[in-house]
Amino acid sequence: MKLDVRLPIGGMFSLHGLLLVAYGLVSGGAVYERSLGINVNLWWGLALVAFGAVMLTFALRGGRRRGAGAGP
């Protein structure tokens, strides 16, 4: 059984990141007064989406490389 954990991890981080980005875009500025006016949800959401995209890219590249070889 060849399970690549990068695929579900990348999907999970991407999904949670997209939810945070959406919340950061629709929430008002009053929420971010305690964080010095920085939209923390938006920035952390973008970071999670980027990490998830990297993990998904590595998972897809690893699957192609493994499938192309003639070995076990």
All heavy atoms as TSV, in Angstrom:
chain	resi	resn	atom	element	x	y	z
A	1	MET	N	N	0.845	-1.170	0.000
A	1	MET	CA	C	0.000	0.000	0.000
A	1	MET	C	C	0.890	1.231	0.000
A	1	MET	O	O	1.642	1.455	0.927
A	1	MET	CB	C	-0.897	-0.025	1.233
A	1	MET	CG	C	-1.878	1.089	1.255
A	1	MET	SD	S	-3.157	0.785	2.447
A	1	MET	CE	C	-2.666	1.933	3.701
A	2	LYS	N	N	0.798	2.016	-1.038
A	2	LYS	CA	C	1.633	3.209	-1.174
A	2	LYS	C	C	0.791	4.440	-0.888
A	2	LYS	O	O	0.176	5.007	-1.778
A	2	LYS	CB	C	2.232	3.270	-2.568
A	2	LYS	CG	C	3.149	2.106	-2.856
A	2	LYS	CD	C	3.713	2.191	-4.239
A	2	LYS	CE	C	4.597	1.002	-4.514
A	2	LYS	NZ	N	5.170	1.029	-5.829
A	3	LEU	N	N	0.768	4.847	0.373
A	3	LEU	CA	C	-0.017	6.006	0.776
A	3	LEU	C	C	0.896	7.210	0.872
A	3	LEU	O	O	1.908	7.190	1.574
A	3	LEU	CB	C	-0.680	5.749	2.128
A	3	LEU	CG	C	-1.447	6.912	2.728
A	3	LEU	CD1	C	-2.658	7.220	1.862
A	3	LEU	CD2	C	-1.870	6.591	4.137
A	4	ASP	N	N	0.546	8.259	0.170
A	4	ASP	CA	C	1.309	9.500	0.214
A	4	ASP	C	C	0.541	10.483	1.085
A	4	ASP	O	O	-0.528	10.949	0.712
A	4	ASP	CB	C	1.487	10.060	-1.194
A	4	ASP	CG	C	2.494	11.186	-1.251
A	4	ASP	OD1	O	3.081	11.521	-0.199
A	4	ASP	OD2	O	2.703	11.723	-2.345
A	5	VAL	N	N	1.064	10.785	2.271
A	5	VAL	CA	C	0.344	11.644	3.212
A	5	VAL	C	C	0.358	13.101	2.784
A	5	VAL	O	O	-0.379	13.904	3.346
A	5	VAL	CB	C	0.911	11.507	4.648
A	5	VAL	CG1	C	0.729	10.104	5.149
A	5	VAL	CG2	C	2.353	11.918	4.704
A	6	ARG	N	N	1.172	13.445	1.801
A	6	ARG	CA	C	1.207	14.836	1.351
A	6	ARG	C	C	-0.099	15.260	0.692
A	6	ARG	O	O	-0.481	16.426	0.769
A	6	ARG	CB	C	2.371	15.044	0.390
A	6	ARG	CG	C	3.726	14.899	1.067
A	6	ARG	CD	C	4.821	15.009	0.070
A	6	ARG	NE	N	4.808	13.828	-0.808
A	6	ARG	CZ	C	5.797	13.492	-1.595
A	6	ARG	NH1	N	6.869	14.245	-1.668
A	6	ARG	NH2	N	5.726	12.417	-2.341
A	7	LEU	N	N	-0.789	14.337	0.092
A	7	LEU	CA	C	-2.045	14.663	-0.589
A	7	LEU	C	C	-3.138	15.083	0.403
A	7	LEU	O	O	-3.701	16.180	0.267
A	7	LEU	CB	C	-2.488	13.491	-1.453
A	7	LEU	CG	C	-3.646	13.746	-2.401
A	7	LEU	CD1	C	-3.284	14.820	-3.408
A	7	LEU	CD2	C	-4.005	12.465	-3.119
A	8	PRO	N	N	-3.472	14.283	1.426
A	8	PRO	CA	C	-4.504	14.750	2.362
A	8	PRO	C	C	-4.056	15.943	3.204
A	8	PRO	O	O	-4.876	16.812	3.541
A	8	PRO	CB	C	-4.795	13.532	3.243
A	8	PRO	CG	C	-3.697	12.593	3.022
A	8	PRO	CD	C	-3.085	12.911	1.697
A	9	ILE	N	N	-2.770	16.021	3.532
A	9	ILE	CA	C	-2.277	17.168	4.299
A	9	ILE	C	C	-2.394	18.442	3.463
A	9	ILE	O	O	-2.835	19.484	3.946
A	9	ILE	CB	C	-0.826	16.934	4.761
A	9	ILE	CG1	C	-0.801	15.881	5.856
A	9	ILE	CG2	C	-0.187	18.227	5.247
A	9	ILE	CD1	C	0.580	15.470	6.284
A	10	GLY	N	N	-2.009	18.372	2.208
A	10	GLY	CA	C	-2.123	19.528	1.327
A	10	GLY	C	C	-3.565	19.956	1.130
A	10	GLY	O	O	-3.879	21.146	1.126
A	11	GLY	N	N	-4.460	18.986	0.996
A	11	GLY	CA	C	-5.869	19.315	0.849
A	11	GLY	C	C	-6.441	19.950	2.104
A	11	GLY	O	O	-7.206	20.913	2.035
A	12	MET	N	N	-6.058	19.428	3.270
A	12	MET	CA	C	-6.563	19.966	4.526
A	12	MET	C	C	-6.075	21.400	4.749
A	12	MET	O	O	-6.861	22.281	5.096
A	12	MET	CB	C	-6.111	19.093	5.692
A	12	MET	CG	C	-6.585	19.585	7.041
A	12	MET	SD	S	-5.814	18.740	8.413
A	12	MET	CE	C	-4.133	19.283	8.256
A	13	PHE	N	N	-4.794	21.634	4.554
A	13	PHE	CA	C	-4.262	22.980	4.747
A	13	PHE	C	C	-4.842	23.963	3.728
A	13	PHE	O	O	-5.138	25.107	4.068
A	13	PHE	CB	C	-2.734	22.981	4.669
A	13	PHE	CG	C	-2.083	22.636	5.974
A	13	PHE	CD1	C	-1.659	21.346	6.229
A	13	PHE	CD2	C	-1.896	23.594	6.947
A	13	PHE	CE1	C	-1.068	21.023	7.432
A	13	PHE	CE2	C	-1.298	23.286	8.150
A	13	PHE	CZ	C	-0.881	21.993	8.401
A	14	SER	N	N	-5.017	23.521	2.499
A	14	SER	CA	C	-5.596	24.400	1.479
A	14	SER	C	C	-7.035	24.758	1.815
A	14	SER	O	O	-7.442	25.919	1.684
A	14	SER	CB	C	-5.540	23.730	0.111
A	14	SER	OG	O	-4.211	23.537	-0.289
A	15	LEU	N	N	-7.811	23.771	2.249
A	15	LEU	CA	C	-9.204	24.023	2.594
A	15	LEU	C	C	-9.325	24.987	3.775
A	15	LEU	O	O	-10.078	25.960	3.720
A	15	LEU	CB	C	-9.915	22.710	2.917
A	15	LEU	CG	C	-11.370	22.838	3.334
A	15	LEU	CD1	C	-12.206	23.350	2.174
A	15	LEU	CD2	C	-11.894	21.505	3.819
A	16	HIS	N	N	-8.569	24.735	4.821
A	16	HIS	CA	C	-8.614	25.626	5.985
A	16	HIS	C	C	-8.087	27.019	5.634
A	16	HIS	O	O	-8.601	28.029	6.140
A	16	HIS	CB	C	-7.821	25.035	7.154
A	16	HIS	CG	C	-8.530	23.901	7.821
A	16	HIS	ND1	N	-9.585	24.079	8.660
A	16	HIS	CD2	C	-8.340	22.572	7.733
A	16	HIS	CE1	C	-10.010	22.909	9.085
A	16	HIS	NE2	N	-9.276	21.972	8.526
A	17	GLY	N	N	-7.084	27.080	4.786
A	17	GLY	CA	C	-6.566	28.363	4.352
A	17	GLY	C	C	-7.582	29.157	3.563
A	17	GLY	O	O	-7.733	30.367	3.756
A	18	LEU	N	N	-8.301	28.484	2.675
A	18	LEU	CA	C	-9.335	29.170	1.897
A	18	LEU	C	C	-10.460	29.676	2.791
A	18	LEU	O	O	-10.998	30.765	2.568
A	18	LEU	CB	C	-9.891	28.240	0.820
A	18	LEU	CG	C	-8.947	27.953	-0.347
A	18	LEU	CD1	C	-9.552	26.894	-1.266
A	18	LEU	CD2	C	-8.649	29.223	-1.114
A	19	LEU	N	N	-10.811	28.905	3.812
A	19	LEU	CA	C	-11.830	29.370	4.757
A	19	LEU	C	C	-11.358	30.611	5.514
A	19	LEU	O	O	-12.125	31.562	5.703
A	19	LEU	CB	C	-12.177	28.252	5.740
A	19	LEU	CG	C	-12.980	27.084	5.181
A	19	LEU	CD1	C	-13.095	25.975	6.218
A	19	LEU	CD2	C	-14.346	27.541	4.740
A	20	LEU	N	N	-10.103	30.618	5.942
A	20	LEU	CA	C	-9.571	31.782	6.644
A	20	LEU	C	C	-9.488	32.999	5.728
A	20	LEU	O	O	-9.773	34.120	6.153
A	20	LEU	CB	C	-8.192	31.485	7.217
A	20	LEU	CG	C	-8.154	30.893	8.618
A	20	LEU	CD1	C	-6.721	30.602	9.024
A	20	LEU	CD2	C	-8.820	31.794	9.615
A	21	VAL	N	N	-9.084	32.794	4.490
A	21	VAL	CA	C	-9.013	33.906	3.542
A	21	VAL	C	C	-10.407	34.487	3.321
A	21	VAL	O	O	-10.591	35.714	3.331
A	21	VAL	CB	C	-8.392	33.453	2.204
A	21	VAL	CG1	C	-8.602	34.491	1.123
A	21	VAL	CG2	C	-6.906	33.189	2.383
A	22	ALA	N	N	-11.388	33.629	3.148
A	22	ALA	CA	C	-12.759	34.115	2.941
A	22	ALA	C	C	-13.246	34.887	4.161
A	22	ALA	O	O	-13.845	35.959	4.024
A	22	ALA	CB	C	-13.686	32.943	2.649
A	23	TYR	N	N	-12.977	34.370	5.357
A	23	TYR	CA	C	-13.397	35.075	6.566
A	23	TYR	C	C	-12.656	36.400	6.708
A	23	TYR	O	O	-13.234	37.399	7.116
A	23	TYR	CB	C	-13.174	34.211	7.800
A	23	TYR	CG	C	-13.641	34.875	9.067
A	23	TYR	CD1	C	-14.995	34.990	9.346
A	23	TYR	CD2	C	-12.733	35.400	9.971
A	23	TYR	CE1	C	-15.434	35.608	10.500
A	23	TYR	CE2	C	-13.159	36.029	11.124
A	23	TYR	CZ	C	-14.513	36.126	11.384
A	23	TYR	OH	O	-14.939	36.756	12.520
A	24	GLY	N	N	-11.393	36.410	6.365
A	24	GLY	CA	C	-10.619	37.642	6.446
A	24	GLY	C	C	-11.095	38.698	5.473
A	24	GLY	O	O	-11.015	39.893	5.760
A	25	LEU	N	N	-11.607	38.279	4.328
A	25	LEU	CA	C	-12.101	39.238	3.339
A	25	LEU	C	C	-13.465	39.815	3.708
A	25	LEU	O	O	-13.749	40.975	3.412
A	25	LEU	CB	C	-12.164	38.584	1.960
A	25	LEU	CG	C	-10.817	38.281	1.297
A	25	LEU	CD1	C	-11.033	37.508	0.010
A	25	LEU	CD2	C	-10.050	39.558	1.041
A	26	VAL	N	N	-14.315	39.031	4.355
A	26	VAL	CA	C	-15.672	39.507	4.642
A	26	VAL	C	C	-15.821	40.109	6.036
A	26	VAL	O	O	-16.807	40.772	6.300
A	26	VAL	CB	C	-16.722	38.384	4.460
A	26	VAL	CG1	C	-16.725	37.890	3.034
A	26	VAL	CG2	C	-16.505	37.262	5.434
A	27	SER	N	N	-14.850	39.889	6.924
A	27	SER	CA	C	-14.991	40.422	8.283
A	27	SER	C	C	-14.648	41.913	8.313
A	27	SER	O	O	-13.869	42.413	7.502
A	27	SER	CB	C	-14.100	39.654	9.251
A	27	SER	OG	O	-12.758	39.779	8.877
A	28	GLY	N	N	-15.253	42.595	9.264
A	28	GLY	CA	C	-15.041	44.042	9.376
A	28	GLY	C	C	-13.711	44.373	10.039
A	28	GLY	O	O	-13.047	43.529	10.630
A	29	GLY	N	N	-13.335	45.636	9.944
A	29	GLY	CA	C	-12.064	46.079	10.505
A	29	GLY	C	C	-12.046	46.157	12.022
A	29	GLY	O	O	-10.989	46.165	12.642
A	30	ALA	N	N	-13.228	46.188	12.647
A	30	ALA	CA	C	-13.295	46.275	14.106
A	30	ALA	C	C	-12.759	45.014	14.774
A	30	ALA	O	O	-12.291	45.066	15.915
A	30	ALA	CB	C	-14.727	46.524	14.545
A	31	VAL	N	N	-12.800	43.899	14.083
A	31	VAL	CA	C	-12.311	42.640	14.633
A	31	VAL	C	C	-10.797	42.704	14.857
A	31	VAL	O	O	-10.270	42.081	15.776
A	31	VAL	CB	C	-12.662	41.472	13.685
A	31	VAL	CG1	C	-12.116	40.166	14.171
A	31	VAL	CG2	C	-14.160	41.386	13.482
A	32	TYR	N	N	-10.103	43.476	14.051
A	32	TYR	CA	C	-8.642	43.466	14.060
A	32	TYR	C	C	-8.018	44.618	14.848
A	32	TYR	O	O	-6.834	44.892	14.700
A	32	TYR	CB	C	-8.126	43.463	12.618
A	32	TYR	CG	C	-8.687	42.298	11.840
A	32	TYR	CD1	C	-9.634	42.492	10.857
A	32	TYR	CD2	C	-8.298	40.999	12.137
A	32	TYR	CE1	C	-10.182	41.427	10.168
A	32	TYR	CE2	C	-8.831	39.925	11.462
A	32	TYR	CZ	C	-9.770	40.145	10.479
A	32	TYR	OH	O	-10.304	39.085	9.822
A	33	GLU	N	N	-8.803	45.272	15.694
A	33	GLU	CA	C	-8.246	46.348	16.508
A	33	GLU	C	C	-7.216	45.821	17.505
A	33	GLU	O	O	-6.204	46.472	17.759
A	33	GLU	CB	C	-9.370	47.074	17.251
A	33	GLU	CG	C	-10.210	47.948	16.346
A	33	GLU	CD	C	-11.342	48.612	17.105
A	33	GLU	OE1	O	-11.382	48.497	18.348
A	33	GLU	OE2	O	-12.188	49.229	16.448
A	34	ARG	N	N	-7.452	44.644	18.043
A	34	ARG	CA	C	-6.526	44.082	19.028
A	34	ARG	C	C	-5.223	43.612	18.395
A	34	ARG	O	O	-4.231	43.442	19.087
A	34	ARG	CB	C	-7.187	42.913	19.747
A	34	ARG	CG	C	-8.327	43.385	20.647
A	34	ARG	CD	C	-8.984	42.254	21.346
A	34	ARG	NE	N	-8.027	41.581	22.231
A	34	ARG	CZ	C	-8.295	40.468	22.866
A	34	ARG	NH1	N	-9.469	39.894	22.725
A	34	ARG	NH2	N	-7.405	39.918	23.649
A	35	SER	N	N	-5.216	43.369	17.101
A	35	SER	CA	C	-4.006	42.913	16.421
A	35	SER	C	C	-3.348	44.043	15.635
A	35	SER	O	O	-2.763	43.799	14.577
A	35	SER	CB	C	-4.336	41.749	15.498
A	35	SER	OG	O	-5.227	42.164	14.492
A	36	LEU	N	N	-3.444	45.249	16.152
A	36	LEU	CA	C	-2.821	46.441	15.563
A	36	LEU	C	C	-3.312	46.717	14.142
A	36	LEU	O	O	-2.580	47.242	13.304
A	36	LEU	CB	C	-1.296	46.317	15.581
A	36	LEU	CG	C	-0.659	46.092	16.952
A	36	LEU	CD1	C	0.834	45.866	16.815
A	36	LEU	CD2	C	-0.951	47.270	17.867
A	37	GLY	N	N	-4.542	46.334	13.863
A	37	GLY	CA	C	-5.128	46.602	12.556
A	37	GLY	C	C	-4.704	45.650	11.457
A	37	GLY	O	O	-5.023	45.863	10.295
A	38	ILE	N	N	-3.978	44.609	11.802
A	38	ILE	CA	C	-3.510	43.635	10.804
A	38	ILE	C	C	-4.580	42.558	10.635
A	38	ILE	O	O	-5.051	41.978	11.618
A	38	ILE	CB	C	-2.177	42.997	11.239
A	38	ILE	CG1	C	-1.104	44.070	11.374
A	38	ILE	CG2	C	-1.750	41.924	10.240
A	38	ILE	CD1	C	0.177	43.573	12.002
A	39	ASN	N	N	-4.951	42.288	9.419
A	39	ASN	CA	C	-5.940	41.249	9.125
A	39	ASN	C	C	-5.257	39.887	9.230
A	39	ASN	O	O	-4.804	39.309	8.249
A	39	ASN	CB	C	-6.530	41.475	7.736
A	39	ASN	CG	C	-7.759	40.659	7.491
A	39	ASN	OD1	O	-8.013	39.684	8.179
A	39	ASN	ND2	N	-8.531	41.057	6.496
A	40	VAL	N	N	-5.211	39.375	10.454
A	40	VAL	CA	C	-4.476	38.145	10.735
A	40	VAL	C	C	-5.083	36.956	10.002
A	40	VAL	O	O	-4.351	36.086	9.497
A	40	VAL	CB	C	-4.437	37.888	12.258
A	40	VAL	CG1	C	-3.708	36.613	12.576
A	40	VAL	CG2	C	-3.796	39.057	12.973
A	41	ASN	N	N	-6.392	36.896	9.938
A	41	ASN	CA	C	-7.047	35.773	9.263
A	41	ASN	C	C	-6.678	35.720	7.787
A	41	ASN	O	O	-6.429	34.644	7.236
A	41	ASN	CB	C	-8.563	35.871	9.417
A	41	ASN	CG	C	-9.004	35.606	10.833
A	41	ASN	OD1	O	-8.459	34.749	11.506
A	41	ASN	ND2	N	-9.996	36.348	11.285
A	42	LEU	N	N	-6.629	36.870	7.151
A	42	LEU	CA	C	-6.275	36.906	5.733
A	42	LEU	C	C	-4.837	36.445	5.513
A	42	LEU	O	O	-4.568	35.593	4.656
A	42	LEU	CB	C	-6.471	38.314	5.171
A	42	LEU	CG	C	-6.073	38.510	3.716
A	42	LEU	CD1	C	-6.996	37.738	2.803
A	42	LEU	CD2	C	-6.081	39.984	3.360
A	43	TRP	N	N	-3.906	36.973	6.293
A	43	TRP	CA	C	-2.494	36.636	6.087
A	43	TRP	C	C	-2.188	35.189	6.441
A	43	TRP	O	O	-1.457	34.507	5.717
A	43	TRP	CB	C	-1.594	37.595	6.856
A	43	TRP	CG	C	-1.603	38.948	6.235
A	43	TRP	CD1	C	-2.200	40.078	6.699
A	43	TRP	CD2	C	-1.021	39.303	4.967
A	43	TRP	NE1	N	-2.033	41.105	5.815
A	43	TRP	CE2	C	-1.312	40.670	4.749
A	43	TRP	CE3	C	-0.294	38.600	4.014
A	43	TRP	CZ2	C	-0.887	41.330	3.603
A	43	TRP	CZ3	C	0.117	39.273	2.882
A	43	TRP	CH2	C	-0.172	40.614	2.683
A	44	TRP	N	N	-2.738	34.675	7.545
A	44	TRP	CA	C	-2.513	33.276	7.885
A	44	TRP	C	C	-3.220	32.364	6.899
A	44	TRP	O	O	-2.727	31.268	6.584
A	44	TRP	CB	C	-2.935	32.967	9.316
A	44	TRP	CG	C	-1.824	33.217	10.268
A	44	TRP	CD1	C	-1.747	34.204	11.176
A	44	TRP	CD2	C	-0.601	32.471	10.366
A	44	TRP	NE1	N	-0.546	34.128	11.851
A	44	TRP	CE2	C	0.175	33.068	11.368
A	44	TRP	CE3	C	-0.089	31.365	9.706
A	44	TRP	CZ2	C	1.422	32.600	11.736
A	44	TRP	CZ3	C	1.158	30.893	10.068
A	44	TRP	CH2	C	1.900	31.502	11.069
A	45	GLY	N	N	-4.370	32.778	6.403
A	45	GLY	CA	C	-5.050	31.988	5.376
A	45	GLY	C	C	-4.225	31.869	4.111
A	45	GLY	O	O	-4.121	30.796	3.522
A	46	LEU	N	N	-3.610	32.975	3.708
A	46	LEU	CA	C	-2.736	32.933	2.525
A	46	LEU	C	C	-1.522	32.037	2.765
A	46	LEU	O	O	-1.087	31.310	1.858
A	46	LEU	CB	C	-2.301	34.341	2.144
A	46	LEU	CG	C	-3.407	35.248	1.595
A	46	LEU	CD1	C	-2.882	36.671	1.422
A	46	LEU	CD2	C	-3.935	34.702	0.289
A	47	ALA	N	N	-0.980	32.077	3.970
A	47	ALA	CA	C	0.164	31.216	4.297
A	47	ALA	C	C	-0.243	29.742	4.261
A	47	ALA	O	O	0.494	28.891	3.738
A	47	ALA	CB	C	0.724	31.580	5.671
A	48	LEU	N	N	-1.414	29.425	4.786
A	48	LEU	CA	C	-1.886	28.040	4.760
A	48	LEU	C	C	-2.183	27.571	3.342
A	48	LEU	O	O	-1.885	26.417	2.990
A	48	LEU	CB	C	-3.140	27.900	5.629
A	48	LEU	CG	C	-2.940	28.002	7.133
A	48	LEU	CD1	C	-4.281	27.958	7.847
A	48	LEU	CD2	C	-2.035	26.901	7.631
A	49	VAL	N	N	-2.745	28.436	2.527
A	49	VAL	CA	C	-3.010	28.072	1.125
A	49	VAL	C	C	-1.689	27.818	0.396
A	49	VAL	O	O	-1.569	26.855	-0.371
A	49	VAL	CB	C	-3.843	29.163	0.418
A	49	VAL	CG1	C	-3.871	28.954	-1.084
A	49	VAL	CG2	C	-5.253	29.186	0.972
A	50	ALA	N	N	-0.697	28.648	0.642
A	50	ALA	CA	C	0.606	28.455	-0.008
A	50	ALA	C	C	1.241	27.140	0.427
A	50	ALA	O	O	1.749	26.379	-0.409
A	50	ALA	CB	C	1.532	29.628	0.318
A	51	PHE	N	N	1.199	26.842	1.731
A	51	PHE	CA	C	1.768	25.582	2.214
A	51	PHE	C	C	1.000	24.392	1.644
A	51	PHE	O	O	1.614	23.396	1.231
A	51	PHE	CB	C	1.753	25.544	3.743
A	51	PHE	CG	C	2.276	24.262	4.314
A	51	PHE	CD1	C	3.633	23.987	4.276
A	51	PHE	CD2	C	1.416	23.334	4.875
A	51	PHE	CE1	C	4.119	22.804	4.792
A	51	PHE	CE2	C	1.898	22.156	5.395
A	51	PHE	CZ	C	3.256	21.880	5.358
A	52	GLY	N	N	-0.323	24.488	1.616
A	52	GLY	CA	C	-1.124	23.407	1.046
A	52	GLY	C	C	-0.835	23.192	-0.431
A	52	GLY	O	O	-0.772	22.055	-0.901
A	53	ALA	N	N	-0.638	24.280	-1.162
A	53	ALA	CA	C	-0.318	24.159	-2.586
A	53	ALA	C	C	1.040	23.492	-2.796
A	53	ALA	O	O	1.202	22.670	-3.703
A	53	ALA	CB	C	-0.342	25.532	-3.240
A	54	VAL	N	N	1.989	23.829	-1.941
A	54	VAL	CA	C	3.315	23.190	-2.038
A	54	VAL	C	C	3.199	21.696	-1.760
A	54	VAL	O	O	3.772	20.870	-2.481
A	54	VAL	CB	C	4.312	23.866	-1.072
A	54	VAL	CG1	C	5.572	23.052	-0.915
A	54	VAL	CG2	C	4.639	25.264	-1.554
A	55	MET	N	N	2.442	21.325	-0.733
A	55	MET	CA	C	2.284	19.906	-0.407
A	55	MET	C	C	1.558	19.159	-1.529
A	55	MET	O	O	1.940	18.037	-1.876
A	55	MET	CB	C	1.516	19.756	0.908
A	55	MET	CG	C	2.253	20.263	2.117
A	55	MET	SD	S	3.801	19.408	2.411
A	55	MET	CE	C	3.194	17.924	3.150
A	56	LEU	N	N	0.532	19.772	-2.094
A	56	LEU	CA	C	-0.174	19.126	-3.202
A	56	LEU	C	C	0.721	18.992	-4.429
A	56	LEU	O	O	0.680	17.972	-5.126
A	56	LEU	CB	C	-1.435	19.913	-3.550
A	56	LEU	CG	C	-2.582	19.825	-2.541
A	56	LEU	CD1	C	-3.682	20.803	-2.912
A	56	LEU	CD2	C	-3.117	18.415	-2.459
A	57	THR	N	N	1.540	19.999	-4.683
A	57	THR	CA	C	2.475	19.925	-5.806
A	57	THR	C	C	3.476	18.800	-5.613
A	57	THR	O	O	3.746	18.016	-6.536
A	57	THR	CB	C	3.213	21.267	-5.973
A	57	THR	OG1	O	2.254	22.301	-6.170
A	57	THR	CG2	C	4.176	21.222	-7.144
A	58	PHE	N	N	4.031	18.694	-4.410
A	58	PHE	CA	C	4.979	17.607	-4.130
A	58	PHE	C	C	4.301	16.240	-4.237
A	58	PHE	O	O	4.903	15.277	-4.713
A	58	PHE	CB	C	5.597	17.767	-2.750
A	58	PHE	CG	C	6.647	18.842	-2.668
A	58	PHE	CD1	C	6.956	19.431	-1.451
A	58	PHE	CD2	C	7.330	19.268	-3.781
A	58	PHE	CE1	C	7.918	20.413	-1.360
A	58	PHE	CE2	C	8.288	20.258	-3.710
A	58	PHE	CZ	C	8.584	20.822	-2.492
A	59	ALA	N	N	3.060	16.145	-3.801
A	59	ALA	CA	C	2.345	14.867	-3.886
A	59	ALA	C	C	2.112	14.471	-5.336
A	59	ALA	O	O	2.291	13.311	-5.709
A	59	ALA	CB	C	1.017	14.964	-3.147
A	60	LEU	N	N	1.709	15.442	-6.156
A	60	LEU	CA	C	1.465	15.123	-7.563
A	60	LEU	C	C	2.756	14.809	-8.301
A	60	LEU	O	O	2.795	13.905	-9.143
A	60	LEU	CB	C	0.722	16.276	-8.231
A	60	LEU	CG	C	-0.697	16.518	-7.712
A	60	LEU	CD1	C	-1.292	17.757	-8.374
A	60	LEU	CD2	C	-1.567	15.307	-7.957
A	61	ARG	N	N	3.822	15.538	-8.001
A	61	ARG	CA	C	5.103	15.254	-8.653
A	61	ARG	C	C	5.653	13.910	-8.213
A	61	ARG	O	O	6.227	13.174	-9.020
A	61	ARG	CB	C	6.115	16.346	-8.337
A	61	ARG	CG	C	5.819	17.651	-9.053
A	61	ARG	CD	C	6.861	18.683	-8.769
A	61	ARG	NE	N	8.128	18.260	-9.314
A	61	ARG	CZ	C	9.312	18.690	-8.890
A	61	ARG	NH1	N	9.370	19.563	-7.918
A	61	ARG	NH2	N	10.414	18.275	-9.443
A	62	GLY	N	N	5.493	13.565	-6.937
A	62	GLY	CA	C	5.979	12.280	-6.433
A	62	GLY	C	C	5.220	11.110	-7.029
A	62	GLY	O	O	5.778	10.066	-7.305
A	63	GLY	N	N	3.915	11.276	-7.248
A	63	GLY	CA	C	3.101	10.221	-7.845
A	63	GLY	C	C	3.467	9.969	-9.284
A	63	GLY	O	O	3.503	8.838	-9.741
A	64	ARG	N	N	3.774	11.039	-10.022
A	64	ARG	CA	C	4.178	10.884	-11.415
A	64	ARG	C	C	5.531	10.195	-11.524
A	64	ARG	O	O	5.733	9.343	-12.362
A	64	ARG	CB	C	4.264	12.252	-12.094
A	64	ARG	CG	C	2.970	12.645	-12.718
A	64	ARG	CD	C	3.157	13.822	-13.618
A	64	ARG	NE	N	2.463	14.945	-12.989
A	64	ARG	CZ	C	2.881	16.179	-12.962
A	64	ARG	NH1	N	4.009	16.491	-13.529
A	64	ARG	NH2	N	2.192	17.114	-12.381
A	65	ARG	N	N	6.453	10.592	-10.660
A	65	ARG	CA	C	7.788	10.027	-10.714
A	65	ARG	C	C	7.760	8.534	-10.348
A	65	ARG	O	O	8.423	7.715	-10.950
A	65	ARG	CB	C	8.716	10.782	-9.759
A	65	ARG	CG	C	10.153	10.347	-9.866
A	65	ARG	CD	C	11.058	11.205	-9.044
A	65	ARG	NE	N	10.990	12.581	-9.531
A	65	ARG	CZ	C	10.997	13.641	-8.748
A	65	ARG	NH1	N	11.061	13.507	-7.453
A	65	ARG	NH2	N	10.941	14.852	-9.256
A	66	ARG	N	N	6.971	8.176	-9.349
A	66	ARG	CA	C	6.895	6.787	-8.914
A	66	ARG	C	C	6.228	5.920	-9.978
A	66	ARG	O	O	6.634	4.801	-10.226
A	66	ARG	CB	C	6.106	6.698	-7.619
A	66	ARG	CG	C	6.165	5.356	-6.973
A	66	ARG	CD	C	5.449	5.355	-5.670
A	66	ARG	NE	N	4.930	6.679	-5.388
A	66	ARG	CZ	C	4.092	6.981	-4.452
A	66	ARG	NH1	N	3.647	6.066	-3.678
A	66	ARG	NH2	N	3.660	8.206	-4.261
A	67	GLY	N	N	5.186	6.465	-10.644
A	67	GLY	CA	C	4.472	5.709	-11.663
A	67	GLY	C	C	5.281	5.515	-12.925
A	67	GLY	O	O	5.090	4.561	-13.648
A	68	ALA	N	N	6.240	6.400	-13.193
A	68	ALA	CA	C	7.023	6.320	-14.432
A	68	ALA	C	C	8.113	5.253	-14.356
A	68	ALA	O	O	8.550	4.737	-15.367
A	68	ALA	CB	C	7.664	7.667	-14.739
A	69	GLY	N	N	8.542	4.913	-13.146
A	69	GLY	CA	C	9.623	3.932	-12.989
A	69	GLY	C	C	9.141	2.520	-13.229
A	69	GLY	O	O	7.975	2.173	-13.054
A	70	ALA	N	N	10.055	1.663	-13.636
A	70	ALA	CA	C	9.720	0.273	-13.897
A	70	ALA	C	C	9.875	-0.596	-12.658
A	70	ALA	O	O	9.531	-1.760	-12.670
A	70	ALA	CB	C	10.608	-0.272	-15.018
A	71	GLY	N	N	10.417	-0.034	-11.584
A	71	GLY	CA	C	10.647	-0.805	-10.368
A	71	GLY	C	C	9.391	-1.005	-9.556
A	71	GLY	O	O	8.327	-0.514	-9.881
A	72	PRO	N	N	9.506	-1.735	-8.443
A	72	PRO	CA	C	8.339	-2.054	-7.604
A	72	PRO	C	C	7.798	-0.877	-6.870
A	72	PRO	O	O	8.226	0.017	-6.417
A	72	PRO	CB	C	8.839	-3.087	-6.616
A	72	PRO	CG	C	10.315	-3.086	-6.703
A	72	PRO	CD	C	10.690	-2.413	-7.987
